[in-house]
Amino acid sequence: MYDVKGGENKIVYDGSRNPNQLYFNMQSLAAGNEYGFSVVAYNFNGFGPASPAAMFKSCTAPSG
């Protein structure tokens, strides 16, 4: 299982509800803002180390 953590190390997705899901779609991102996400895996032994944060900048659709 895994958790996805966003800004300020807050959990934005708790993978325990569906451990077979291998993707996560973040909603309500503001255009032009930068976002960072990391993943933390866990099992019966506990939590593993968090992955390095992947940084993304949300964009808008190109104009006509």
PDB file of N, CA, C, O and CB in Angstrom:
ATOM      1  N   MET A   1       0.840  -1.167   0.000  1.00  0.00           N
ATOM      2  CA  MET A   1       0.000   0.000   0.000  1.00  0.00           C
ATOM      3  C   MET A   1       0.888   1.235   0.000  1.00  0.00           C
ATOM      4  O   MET A   1       2.094   1.149   0.231  1.00  0.00           O
ATOM      5  CB  MET A   1      -0.957  -0.005   1.209  1.00  0.00           C
ATOM      6  N   TYR A   2       0.282   2.373  -0.260  1.00  0.00           N
ATOM      7  CA  TYR A   2       1.075   3.595  -0.333  1.00  0.00           C
ATOM      8  C   TYR A   2       0.204   4.813  -0.042  1.00  0.00           C
ATOM      9  O   TYR A   2      -1.022   4.765  -0.148  1.00  0.00           O
ATOM     10  CB  TYR A   2       1.737   3.727  -1.717  1.00  0.00           C
ATOM     11  N   ASP A   3       0.858   5.883   0.320  1.00  0.00           N
ATOM     12  CA  ASP A   3       0.235   7.199   0.483  1.00  0.00           C
ATOM     13  C   ASP A   3       0.940   8.149  -0.464  1.00  0.00           C
ATOM     14  O   ASP A   3       2.134   8.001  -0.726  1.00  0.00           O
ATOM     15  CB  ASP A   3       0.317   7.710   1.974  1.00  0.00           C
ATOM     16  N   VAL A   4       0.208   9.124  -0.977  1.00  0.00           N
ATOM     17  CA  VAL A   4       0.807  10.204  -1.752  1.00  0.00           C
ATOM     18  C   VAL A   4       0.743  11.445  -0.880  1.00  0.00           C
ATOM     19  O   VAL A   4      -0.320  11.799  -0.369  1.00  0.00           O
ATOM     20  CB  VAL A   4       0.072  10.422  -3.138  1.00  0.00           C
ATOM     21  N   LYS A   5       1.883  12.106  -0.709  1.00  0.00           N
ATOM     22  CA  LYS A   5       1.942  13.307   0.116  1.00  0.00           C
ATOM     23  C   LYS A   5       2.229  14.507  -0.754  1.00  0.00           C
ATOM     24  O   LYS A   5       3.034  14.445  -1.683  1.00  0.00           O
ATOM     25  CB  LYS A   5       3.007  13.173   1.215  1.00  0.00           C
ATOM     26  N   GLY A   6       1.555  15.610  -0.438  1.00  0.00           N
ATOM     27  CA  GLY A   6       1.738  16.852  -1.188  1.00  0.00           C
ATOM     28  C   GLY A   6       2.417  17.892  -0.332  1.00  0.00           C
ATOM     29  O   GLY A   6       3.172  17.563   0.583  1.00  0.00           O
ATOM     30  N   GLY A   7       2.144  19.164  -0.635  1.00  0.00           N
ATOM     31  CA  GLY A   7       2.741  20.270   0.093  1.00  0.00           C
ATOM     32  C   GLY A   7       2.571  20.140   1.592  1.00  0.00           C
ATOM     33  O   GLY A   7       1.553  19.642   2.073  1.00  0.00           O
ATOM     34  N   GLU A   8       3.568  20.589   2.324  1.00  0.00           N
ATOM     35  CA  GLU A   8       3.587  20.546   3.782  1.00  0.00           C
ATOM     36  C   GLU A   8       3.473  19.121   4.317  1.00  0.00           C
ATOM     37  O   GLU A   8       3.046  18.913   5.453  1.00  0.00           O
ATOM     38  CB  GLU A   8       2.462  21.395   4.341  1.00  0.00           C
ATOM     39  N   ASN A   9       3.860  18.125   3.484  1.00  0.00           N
ATOM     40  CA  ASN A   9       3.890  16.714   3.866  1.00  0.00           C
ATOM     41  C   ASN A   9       2.517  16.173   4.278  1.00  0.00           C
ATOM     42  O   ASN A   9       2.438  15.255   5.094  1.00  0.00           O
ATOM     43  CB  ASN A   9       4.868  16.518   5.000  1.00  0.00           C
ATOM     44  N   LYS A  10       1.437  16.731   3.723  1.00  0.00           N
ATOM     45  CA  LYS A  10       0.085  16.269   4.026  1.00  0.00           C
ATOM     46  C   LYS A  10      -0.306  15.144   3.074  1.00  0.00           C
ATOM     47  O   LYS A  10       0.027  15.184   1.890  1.00  0.00           O
ATOM     48  CB  LYS A  10      -0.926  17.433   3.932  1.00  0.00           C
ATOM     49  N   ILE A  11      -1.009  14.149   3.590  1.00  0.00           N
ATOM     50  CA  ILE A  11      -1.476  13.050   2.750  1.00  0.00           C
ATOM     51  C   ILE A  11      -2.593  13.557   1.843  1.00  0.00           C
ATOM     52  O   ILE A  11      -3.596  14.084   2.324  1.00  0.00           O
ATOM     53  CB  ILE A  11      -1.967  11.854   3.615  1.00  0.00           C
ATOM     54  N   VAL A  12      -2.419  13.397   0.529  1.00  0.00           N
ATOM     55  CA  VAL A  12      -3.438  13.799  -0.431  1.00  0.00           C
ATOM     56  C   VAL A  12      -4.132  12.578  -1.034  1.00  0.00           C
ATOM     57  O   VAL A  12      -5.176  12.706  -1.675  1.00  0.00           O
ATOM     58  CB  VAL A  12      -2.816  14.658  -1.538  1.00  0.00           C
ATOM     59  N   TYR A  13      -3.548  11.392  -0.827  1.00  0.00           N
ATOM     60  CA  TYR A  13      -4.193  10.149  -1.266  1.00  0.00           C
ATOM     61  C   TYR A  13      -3.758   9.030  -0.338  1.00  0.00           C
ATOM     62  O   TYR A  13      -2.564   8.828  -0.114  1.00  0.00           O
ATOM     63  CB  TYR A  13      -3.837   9.811  -2.753  1.00  0.00           C
ATOM     64  N   ASP A  14      -4.729   8.303   0.202  1.00  0.00           N
ATOM     65  CA  ASP A  14      -4.480   7.170   1.082  1.00  0.00           C
ATOM     66  C   ASP A  14      -4.724   5.899   0.272  1.00  0.00           C
ATOM     67  O   ASP A  14      -5.873   5.551   0.000  1.00  0.00           O
ATOM     68  CB  ASP A  14      -5.394   7.222   2.365  1.00  0.00           C
ATOM     69  N   GLY A  15      -3.657   5.205  -0.113  1.00  0.00           N
ATOM     70  CA  GLY A  15      -3.766   4.032  -0.969  1.00  0.00           C
ATOM     71  C   GLY A  15      -4.323   2.798  -0.295  1.00  0.00           C
ATOM     72  O   GLY A  15      -4.512   1.784  -0.967  1.00  0.00           O
ATOM     73  N   SER A  16      -4.596   2.832   1.001  1.00  0.00           N
ATOM     74  CA  SER A  16      -5.104   1.641   1.677  1.00  0.00           C
ATOM     75  C   SER A  16      -6.506   1.255   1.215  1.00  0.00           C
ATOM     76  O   SER A  16      -6.910   0.103   1.368  1.00  0.00           O
ATOM     77  CB  SER A  16      -5.107   1.861   3.172  1.00  0.00           C
ATOM     78  N   ARG A  17      -7.244   2.194   0.657  1.00  0.00           N
ATOM     79  CA  ARG A  17      -8.601   1.894   0.190  1.00  0.00           C
ATOM     80  C   ARG A  17      -8.601   1.076  -1.095  1.00  0.00           C
ATOM     81  O   ARG A  17      -9.531   0.311  -1.349  1.00  0.00           O
ATOM     82  CB  ARG A  17      -9.375   3.183  -0.027  1.00  0.00           C
ATOM     83  N   ASN A  18      -7.560   1.236  -1.902  1.00  0.00           N
ATOM     84  CA  ASN A  18      -7.451   0.498  -3.159  1.00  0.00           C
ATOM     85  C   ASN A  18      -5.968   0.269  -3.466  1.00  0.00           C
ATOM     86  O   ASN A  18      -5.384   1.004  -4.263  1.00  0.00           O
ATOM     87  CB  ASN A  18      -8.156   1.269  -4.330  1.00  0.00           C
ATOM     88  N   PRO A  19      -5.347  -0.752  -2.836  1.00  0.00           N
ATOM     89  CA  PRO A  19      -3.901  -0.939  -2.985  1.00  0.00           C
ATOM     90  C   PRO A  19      -3.458  -1.328  -4.391  1.00  0.00           C
ATOM     91  O   PRO A  19      -2.266  -1.251  -4.688  1.00  0.00           O
ATOM     92  CB  PRO A  19      -3.438  -1.982  -2.030  1.00  0.00           C
ATOM     93  N   ASN A  20      -4.369  -1.742  -5.264  1.00  0.00           N
ATOM     94  CA  ASN A  20      -4.012  -2.114  -6.630  1.00  0.00           C
ATOM     95  C   ASN A  20      -4.022  -0.927  -7.595  1.00  0.00           C
ATOM     96  O   ASN A  20      -3.601  -1.064  -8.744  1.00  0.00           O
ATOM     97  CB  ASN A  20      -4.958  -3.174  -7.129  1.00  0.00           C
ATOM     98  N   GLN A  21      -4.488   0.216  -7.148  1.00  0.00           N
ATOM     99  CA  GLN A  21      -4.519   1.405  -8.009  1.00  0.00           C
ATOM    100  C   GLN A  21      -3.109   1.972  -8.114  1.00  0.00           C
ATOM    101  O   GLN A  21      -2.476   2.265  -7.100  1.00  0.00           O
ATOM    102  CB  GLN A  21      -5.510   2.482  -7.456  1.00  0.00           C
ATOM    103  N   LEU A  22      -2.619   2.127  -9.344  1.00  0.00           N
ATOM    104  CA  LEU A  22      -1.246   2.562  -9.557  1.00  0.00           C
ATOM    105  C   LEU A  22      -1.145   3.996 -10.057  1.00  0.00           C
ATOM    106  O   LEU A  22      -0.104   4.385 -10.585  1.00  0.00           O
ATOM    107  CB  LEU A  22      -0.573   1.648 -10.528  1.00  0.00           C
ATOM    108  N   TYR A  23      -2.209   4.797  -9.902  1.00  0.00           N
ATOM    109  CA  TYR A  23      -2.180   6.187 -10.341  1.00  0.00           C
ATOM    110  C   TYR A  23      -3.019   7.031  -9.396  1.00  0.00           C
ATOM    111  O   TYR A  23      -3.833   6.512  -8.632  1.00  0.00           O
ATOM    112  CB  TYR A  23      -2.692   6.323 -11.794  1.00  0.00           C
ATOM    113  N   PHE A  24      -2.810   8.327  -9.460  1.00  0.00           N
ATOM    114  CA  PHE A  24      -3.577   9.284  -8.650  1.00  0.00           C
ATOM    115  C   PHE A  24      -3.721  10.566  -9.447  1.00  0.00           C
ATOM    116  O   PHE A  24      -2.726  11.089  -9.949  1.00  0.00           O
ATOM    117  CB  PHE A  24      -2.885   9.559  -7.265  1.00  0.00           C
ATOM    118  N   ASN A  25      -4.924  11.083  -9.574  1.00  0.00           N
ATOM    119  CA  ASN A  25      -5.190  12.343 -10.272  1.00  0.00           C
ATOM    120  C   ASN A  25      -5.527  13.417  -9.250  1.00  0.00           C
ATOM    121  O   ASN A  25      -6.521  13.313  -8.533  1.00  0.00           O
ATOM    122  CB  ASN A  25      -6.347  12.182 -11.302  1.00  0.00           C
ATOM    123  N   MET A  26      -4.703  14.435  -9.189  1.00  0.00           N
ATOM    124  CA  MET A  26      -4.939  15.556  -8.273  1.00  0.00           C
ATOM    125  C   MET A  26      -5.920  16.520  -8.921  1.00  0.00           C
ATOM    126  O   MET A  26      -5.781  16.850 -10.098  1.00  0.00           O
ATOM    127  CB  MET A  26      -3.605  16.284  -7.911  1.00  0.00           C
ATOM    128  N   GLN A  27      -6.892  16.965  -8.174  1.00  0.00           N
ATOM    129  CA  GLN A  27      -7.908  17.898  -8.662  1.00  0.00           C
ATOM    130  C   GLN A  27      -7.641  19.302  -8.117  1.00  0.00           C
ATOM    131  O   GLN A  27      -6.900  19.474  -7.149  1.00  0.00           O
ATOM    132  CB  GLN A  27      -9.325  17.422  -8.258  1.00  0.00           C
ATOM    133  N   SER A  28      -8.240  20.274  -8.737  1.00  0.00           N
ATOM    134  CA  SER A  28      -8.239  21.672  -8.271  1.00  0.00           C
ATOM    135  C   SER A  28      -6.853  22.301  -8.194  1.00  0.00           C
ATOM    136  O   SER A  28      -6.555  23.025  -7.244  1.00  0.00           O
ATOM    137  CB  SER A  28      -8.881  21.750  -6.919  1.00  0.00           C
ATOM    138  N   LEU A  29      -6.005  22.033  -9.181  1.00  0.00           N
ATOM    139  CA  LEU A  29      -4.710  22.698  -9.233  1.00  0.00           C
ATOM    140  C   LEU A  29      -4.877  24.056  -9.907  1.00  0.00           C
ATOM    141  O   LEU A  29      -5.665  24.199 -10.842  1.00  0.00           O
ATOM    142  CB  LEU A  29      -3.664  21.827  -9.987  1.00  0.00           C
ATOM    143  N   ALA A  30      -4.142  25.039  -9.436  1.00  0.00           N
ATOM    144  CA  ALA A  30      -4.219  26.383 -10.010  1.00  0.00           C
ATOM    145  C   ALA A  30      -3.140  26.538 -11.078  1.00  0.00           C
ATOM    146  O   ALA A  30      -1.992  26.147 -10.869  1.00  0.00           O
ATOM    147  CB  ALA A  30      -4.062  27.471  -8.908  1.00  0.00           C
ATOM    148  N   ALA A  31      -3.513  27.110 -12.223  1.00  0.00           N
ATOM    149  CA  ALA A  31      -2.581  27.301 -13.336  1.00  0.00           C
ATOM    150  C   ALA A  31      -1.397  28.157 -12.905  1.00  0.00           C
ATOM    151  O   ALA A  31      -1.560  29.179 -12.238  1.00  0.00           O
ATOM    152  CB  ALA A  31      -3.295  27.949 -14.534  1.00  0.00           C
ATOM    153  N   GLY A  32      -0.193  27.719 -13.301  1.00  0.00           N
ATOM    154  CA  GLY A  32       1.015  28.475 -13.019  1.00  0.00           C
ATOM    155  C   GLY A  32       1.661  28.171 -11.680  1.00  0.00           C
ATOM    156  O   GLY A  32       2.774  28.629 -11.423  1.00  0.00           O
ATOM    157  N   ASN A  33       0.999  27.413 -10.821  1.00  0.00           N
ATOM    158  CA  ASN A  33       1.571  27.074  -9.515  1.00  0.00           C
ATOM    159  C   ASN A  33       2.430  25.826  -9.620  1.00  0.00           C
ATOM    160  O   ASN A  33       2.187  24.966 -10.467  1.00  0.00           O
ATOM    161  CB  ASN A  33       0.462  26.868  -8.470  1.00  0.00           C
ATOM    162  N   GLU A  34       3.436  25.729  -8.759  1.00  0.00           N
ATOM    163  CA  GLU A  34       4.289  24.555  -8.708  1.00  0.00           C
ATOM    164  C   GLU A  34       3.836  23.666  -7.556  1.00  0.00           C
ATOM    165  O   GLU A  34       3.506  24.158  -6.477  1.00  0.00           O
ATOM    166  CB  GLU A  34       5.780  24.955  -8.550  1.00  0.00           C
ATOM    167  N   TYR A  35       3.821  22.353  -7.789  1.00  0.00           N
ATOM    168  CA  TYR A  35       3.382  21.380  -6.797  1.00  0.00           C
ATOM    169  C   TYR A  35       4.425  20.287  -6.671  1.00  0.00           C
ATOM    170  O   TYR A  35       5.068  19.922  -7.655  1.00  0.00           O
ATOM    171  CB  TYR A  35       2.008  20.784  -7.172  1.00  0.00           C
ATOM    172  N   GLY A  36       4.597  19.762  -5.468  1.00  0.00           N
ATOM    173  CA  GLY A  36       5.518  18.665  -5.226  1.00  0.00           C
ATOM    174  C   GLY A  36       4.782  17.510  -4.575  1.00  0.00           C
ATOM    175  O   GLY A  36       3.922  17.714  -3.719  1.00  0.00           O
ATOM    176  N   PHE A  37       5.123  16.292  -4.985  1.00  0.00           N
ATOM    177  CA  PHE A  37       4.483  15.099  -4.446  1.00  0.00           C
ATOM    178  C   PHE A  37       5.539  14.035  -4.177  1.00  0.00           C
ATOM    179  O   PHE A  37       6.509  13.916  -4.924  1.00  0.00           O
ATOM    180  CB  PHE A  37       3.402  14.565  -5.416  1.00  0.00           C
ATOM    181  N   SER A  38       5.353  13.270  -3.121  1.00  0.00           N
ATOM    182  CA  SER A  38       6.214  12.132  -2.840  1.00  0.00           C
ATOM    183  C   SER A  38       5.324  10.953  -2.467  1.00  0.00           C
ATOM    184  O   SER A  38       4.151  11.128  -2.134  1.00  0.00           O
ATOM    185  CB  SER A  38       7.240  12.456  -1.701  1.00  0.00           C
ATOM    186  N   VAL A  39       5.885   9.767  -2.525  1.00  0.00           N
ATOM    187  CA  VAL A  39       5.137   8.536  -2.236  1.00  0.00           C
ATOM    188  C   VAL A  39       5.812   7.829  -1.073  1.00  0.00           C
ATOM    189  O   VAL A  39       7.038   7.759  -0.989  1.00  0.00           O
ATOM    190  CB  VAL A  39       5.063   7.598  -3.492  1.00  0.00           C
ATOM    191  N   VAL A  40       4.975   7.303  -0.171  1.00  0.00           N
ATOM    192  CA  VAL A  40       5.455   6.520   0.956  1.00  0.00           C
ATOM    193  C   VAL A  40       4.759   5.165   0.908  1.00  0.00           C
ATOM    194  O   VAL A  40       3.533   5.089   0.989  1.00  0.00           O
ATOM    195  CB  VAL A  40       5.193   7.252   2.320  1.00  0.00           C
ATOM    196  N   ALA A  41       5.537   4.102   0.777  1.00  0.00           N
ATOM    197  CA  ALA A  41       4.976   2.753   0.763  1.00  0.00           C
ATOM    198  C   ALA A  41       4.929   2.206   2.191  1.00  0.00           C
ATOM    199  O   ALA A  41       5.743   2.579   3.036  1.00  0.00           O
ATOM    200  CB  ALA A  41       5.809   1.815  -0.159  1.00  0.00           C
ATOM    201  N   TYR A  42       3.966   1.317   2.448  1.00  0.00           N
ATOM    202  CA  TYR A  42       3.910   0.683   3.762  1.00  0.00           C
ATOM    203  C   TYR A  42       3.280  -0.694   3.644  1.00  0.00           C
ATOM    204  O   TYR A  42       2.520  -0.979   2.719  1.00  0.00           O
ATOM    205  CB  TYR A  42       3.119   1.554   4.760  1.00  0.00           C
ATOM    206  N   ASN A  43       3.623  -1.545   4.617  1.00  0.00           N
ATOM    207  CA  ASN A  43       3.056  -2.884   4.717  1.00  0.00           C
ATOM    208  C   ASN A  43       3.002  -3.263   6.190  1.00  0.00           C
ATOM    209  O   ASN A  43       3.041  -2.388   7.055  1.00  0.00           O
ATOM    210  CB  ASN A  43       3.890  -3.923   3.894  1.00  0.00           C
ATOM    211  N   PHE A  44       2.911  -4.561   6.487  1.00  0.00           N
ATOM    212  CA  PHE A  44       2.776  -4.987   7.880  1.00  0.00           C
ATOM    213  C   PHE A  44       4.009  -4.644   8.719  1.00  0.00           C
ATOM    214  O   PHE A  44       3.928  -4.640   9.948  1.00  0.00           O
ATOM    215  CB  PHE A  44       2.519  -6.482   7.938  1.00  0.00           C
ATOM    216  N   ASN A  45       5.154  -4.355   8.078  1.00  0.00           N
ATOM    217  CA  ASN A  45       6.365  -3.951   8.798  1.00  0.00           C
ATOM    218  C   ASN A  45       6.403  -2.462   9.106  1.00  0.00           C
ATOM    219  O   ASN A  45       7.262  -2.010   9.864  1.00  0.00           O
ATOM    220  CB  ASN A  45       7.584  -4.324   7.997  1.00  0.00           C
ATOM    221  N   GLY A  46       5.488  -1.697   8.532  1.00  0.00           N
ATOM    222  CA  GLY A  46       5.456  -0.256   8.772  1.00  0.00           C
ATOM    223  C   GLY A  46       5.728   0.541   7.508  1.00  0.00           C
ATOM    224  O   GLY A  46       5.631   0.026   6.394  1.00  0.00           O
ATOM    225  N   PHE A  47       6.066   1.796   7.700  1.00  0.00           N
ATOM    226  CA  PHE A  47       6.294   2.722   6.588  1.00  0.00           C
ATOM    227  C   PHE A  47       7.742   2.657   6.117  1.00  0.00           C
ATOM    228  O   PHE A  47       8.662   2.501   6.920  1.00  0.00           O
ATOM    229  CB  PHE A  47       5.937   4.158   7.002  1.00  0.00           C
ATOM    230  N   GLY A  48       7.931   2.779   4.806  1.00  0.00           N
ATOM    231  CA  GLY A  48       9.270   2.902   4.228  1.00  0.00           C
ATOM    232  C   GLY A  48       9.624   4.366   4.122  1.00  0.00           C
ATOM    233  O   GLY A  48       8.832   5.230   4.500  1.00  0.00           O
ATOM    234  N   PRO A  49      10.820   4.654   3.607  1.00  0.00           N
ATOM    235  CA  PRO A  49      11.213   6.060   3.435  1.00  0.00           C
ATOM    236  C   PRO A  49      10.423   6.710   2.297  1.00  0.00           C
ATOM    237  O   PRO A  49      10.035   6.041   1.339  1.00  0.00           O
ATOM    238  CB  PRO A  49      12.731   6.166   3.156  1.00  0.00           C
ATOM    239  N   ALA A  50      10.194   7.990   2.409  1.00  0.00           N
ATOM    240  CA  ALA A  50       9.475   8.725   1.357  1.00  0.00           C
ATOM    241  C   ALA A  50      10.376   8.865   0.131  1.00  0.00           C
ATOM    242  O   ALA A  50      11.591   9.019   0.255  1.00  0.00           O
ATOM    243  CB  ALA A  50       9.017  10.133   1.866  1.00  0.00           C
ATOM    244  N   SER A  51       9.770   8.810  -1.039  1.00  0.00           N
ATOM    245  CA  SER A  51      10.514   9.051  -2.269  1.00  0.00           C
ATOM    246  C   SER A  51      10.908  10.523  -2.326  1.00  0.00           C
ATOM    247  O   SER A  51      10.298  11.353  -1.652  1.00  0.00           O
ATOM    248  CB  SER A  51       9.677   8.650  -3.518  1.00  0.00           C
ATOM    249  N   PRO A  52      11.920  10.853  -3.124  1.00  0.00           N
ATOM    250  CA  PRO A  52      12.203  12.278  -3.327  1.00  0.00           C
ATOM    251  C   PRO A  52      10.971  12.956  -3.942  1.00  0.00           C
ATOM    252  O   PRO A  52      10.241  12.338  -4.717  1.00  0.00           O
ATOM    253  CB  PRO A  52      13.460  12.472  -4.245  1.00  0.00           C
ATOM    254  N   ALA A  53      10.750  14.196  -3.602  1.00  0.00           N
ATOM    255  CA  ALA A  53       9.583  14.916  -4.134  1.00  0.00           C
ATOM    256  C   ALA A  53       9.741  15.128  -5.630  1.00  0.00           C
ATOM    257  O   ALA A  53      10.796  15.553  -6.100  1.00  0.00           O
ATOM    258  CB  ALA A  53       9.397  16.278  -3.418  1.00  0.00           C
ATOM    259  N   ALA A  54       8.687  14.830  -6.372  1.00  0.00           N
ATOM    260  CA  ALA A  54       8.622  15.137  -7.803  1.00  0.00           C
ATOM    261  C   ALA A  54       7.911  16.475  -7.927  1.00  0.00           C
ATOM    262  O   ALA A  54       6.795  16.640  -7.434  1.00  0.00           O
ATOM    263  CB  ALA A  54       7.877  13.999  -8.626  1.00  0.00           C
ATOM    264  N   MET A  55       8.552  17.421  -8.582  1.00  0.00           N
ATOM    265  CA  MET A  55       7.997  18.771  -8.700  1.00  0.00           C
ATOM    266  C   MET A  55       7.338  18.948 -10.068  1.00  0.00           C
ATOM    267  O   MET A  55       7.888  18.546 -11.093  1.00  0.00           O
ATOM    268  CB  MET A  55       9.103  19.839  -8.489  1.00  0.00           C
ATOM    269  N   PHE A  56       6.153  19.553 -10.066  1.00  0.00           N
ATOM    270  CA  PHE A  56       5.405  19.795 -11.281  1.00  0.00           C
ATOM    271  C   PHE A  56       4.881  21.214 -11.270  1.00  0.00           C
ATOM    272  O   PHE A  56       4.616  21.774 -10.206  1.00  0.00           O
ATOM    273  CB  PHE A  56       4.257  18.790 -11.432  1.00  0.00           C
ATOM    274  N   LYS A  57       4.731  21.799 -12.444  1.00  0.00           N
ATOM    275  CA  LYS A  57       4.118  23.122 -12.582  1.00  0.00           C
ATOM    276  C   LYS A  57       2.879  22.941 -13.448  1.00  0.00           C
ATOM    277  O   LYS A  57       2.972  22.450 -14.574  1.00  0.00           O
ATOM    278  CB  LYS A  57       5.122  24.181 -13.213  1.00  0.00           C
ATOM    279  N   SER A  58       1.721  23.334 -12.928  1.00  0.00           N
ATOM    280  CA  SER A  58       0.488  23.190 -13.700  1.00  0.00           C
ATOM    281  C   SER A  58       0.451  24.256 -14.795  1.00  0.00           C
ATOM    282  O   SER A  58       0.926  25.377 -14.612  1.00  0.00           O
ATOM    283  CB  SER A  58      -0.765  23.303 -12.778  1.00  0.00           C
ATOM    284  N   CYS A  59      -0.116  23.883 -15.919  1.00  0.00           N
ATOM    285  CA  CYS A  59      -0.148  24.762 -17.085  1.00  0.00           C
ATOM    286  C   CYS A  59      -1.586  24.957 -17.557  1.00  0.00           C
ATOM    287  O   CYS A  59      -2.502  24.273 -17.101  1.00  0.00           O
ATOM    288  CB  CYS A  59       0.722  24.189 -18.225  1.00  0.00           C
ATOM    289  N   THR A  60      -1.760  25.868 -18.444  1.00  0.00           N
ATOM    290  CA  THR A  60      -3.058  26.059 -19.083  1.00  0.00           C
ATOM    291  C   THR A  60      -2.968  25.556 -20.516  1.00  0.00           C
ATOM    292  O   THR A  60      -1.873  25.415 -21.062  1.00  0.00           O
ATOM    293  CB  THR A  60      -3.496  27.558 -19.042  1.00  0.00           C
ATOM    294  N   ALA A  61      -4.104  25.289 -21.117  1.00  0.00           N
ATOM    295  CA  ALA A  61      -4.141  24.867 -22.511  1.00  0.00           C
ATOM    296  C   ALA A  61      -3.646  26.015 -23.398  1.00  0.00           C
ATOM    297  O   ALA A  61      -3.928  27.180 -23.115  1.00  0.00           O
ATOM    298  CB  ALA A  61      -5.579  24.428 -22.920  1.00  0.00           C
ATOM    299  N   PRO A  62      -2.910  25.693 -24.468  1.00  0.00           N
ATOM    300  CA  PRO A  62      -2.449  26.764 -25.357  1.00  0.00           C
ATOM    301  C   PRO A  62      -3.618  27.502 -26.000  1.00  0.00           C
ATOM    302  O   PRO A  62      -4.659  26.909 -26.280  1.00  0.00           O
ATOM    303  CB  PRO A  62      -1.535  26.195 -26.441  1.00  0.00           C
ATOM    304  N   SER A  63      -3.438  28.789 -26.228  1.00  0.00           N
ATOM    305  CA  SER A  63      -4.504  29.568 -26.863  1.00  0.00           C
ATOM    306  C   SER A  63      -4.508  29.296 -28.359  1.00  0.00           C
ATOM    307  O   SER A  63      -3.500  28.870 -28.923  1.00  0.00           O
ATOM    308  CB  SER A  63      -4.327  31.086 -26.585  1.00  0.00           C
ATOM    309  N   GLY A  64      -5.656  29.546 -29.002  1.00  0.00           N
ATOM    310  CA  GLY A  64      -5.848  29.300 -30.420  1.00  0.00           C
ATOM    311  C   GLY A  64      -4.854  30.033 -31.236  1.00  0.00           C
ATOM    312  O   GLY A  64      -4.872  29.937 -32.463  1.00  0.00           O
TER     313      GLY A  64
END
